[in-house]
Amino acid sequence: MNYAHLIEKLQILPADKQAEVLDFVEYLVDHFSKPVPPIFSECSEHDFSKLSMTQAMRGLEDEPALYTEADTKERWQ
């Protein structure tokens, strides 16, 4: 679809629908024209893994330990 065809289609629509199309186009431009933050584009696999684990464990800092070293039957060196 070229621009002329798109404009023809838009002109057929009522004014309120043209406004909706414009709003949607502005949303797409705003959403997809922003550059990707460097933290995501330059994140190594190790950094991502560390961040993921940190986020997964968030809120569990005050949880009581279910097991202690005394609960182990065999100790690996």
PENORSUL-V909997 format. One record per residue. N is the residue number from 1. RES is the residue in three letters. OMEGA is omega in degrees with one decimal (999 if undefined). Layout:
BEGIN
N_RES_OMEGA ; N_RES_OMEGA
END
This chain:
BEGIN
1_MET_178.3 ; 2_ASN_-176.0 ; 3_TYR_-179.3 ; 4_ALA_178.6 ; 5_HIS_178.7 ; 6_LEU_179.3 ; 7_ILE_176.4 ; 8_GLU_-179.7 ; 9_LYS_179.7 ; 10_LEU_-178.4 ; 11_GLN_178.4 ; 12_ILE_-176.2 ; 13_LEU_173.1 ; 14_PRO_-175.5 ; 15_ALA_-178.6 ; 16_ASP_178.0 ; 17_LYS_174.8 ; 18_GLN_178.5 ; 19_ALA_177.6 ; 20_GLU_178.8 ; 21_VAL_178.8 ; 22_LEU_177.7 ; 23_ASP_-179.1 ; 24_PHE_178.6 ; 25_VAL_178.2 ; 26_GLU_176.1 ; 27_TYR_-179.7 ; 28_LEU_179.2 ; 29_VAL_-178.8 ; 30_ASP_-175.2 ; 31_HIS_-173.3 ; 32_PHE_-179.6 ; 33_SER_179.4 ; 34_LYS_177.1 ; 35_PRO_177.8 ; 36_VAL_179.1 ; 37_PRO_-177.2 ; 38_PRO_-177.9 ; 39_ILE_-179.6 ; 40_PHE_-176.7 ; 41_SER_-176.9 ; 42_GLU_-176.7 ; 43_CYS_178.4 ; 44_SER_179.4 ; 45_GLU_178.8 ; 46_HIS_179.1 ; 47_ASP_179.9 ; 48_PHE_179.2 ; 49_SER_179.1 ; 50_LYS_178.4 ; 51_LEU_-179.8 ; 52_SER_-179.7 ; 53_MET_178.1 ; 54_THR_-179.9 ; 55_GLN_179.6 ; 56_ALA_-176.4 ; 57_MET_-178.4 ; 58_ARG_178.5 ; 59_GLY_-178.2 ; 60_LEU_-176.5 ; 61_GLU_-175.5 ; 62_ASP_179.1 ; 63_GLU_177.9 ; 64_PRO_177.9 ; 65_ALA_179.9 ; 66_LEU_-177.9 ; 67_TYR_175.1 ; 68_THR_178.8 ; 69_GLU_179.4 ; 70_ALA_179.9 ; 71_ASP_-177.9 ; 72_THR_178.4 ; 73_LYS_-177.2 ; 74_GLU_-179.6 ; 75_ARG_178.8 ; 76_TRP_-178.2 ; 77_GLN_999
END
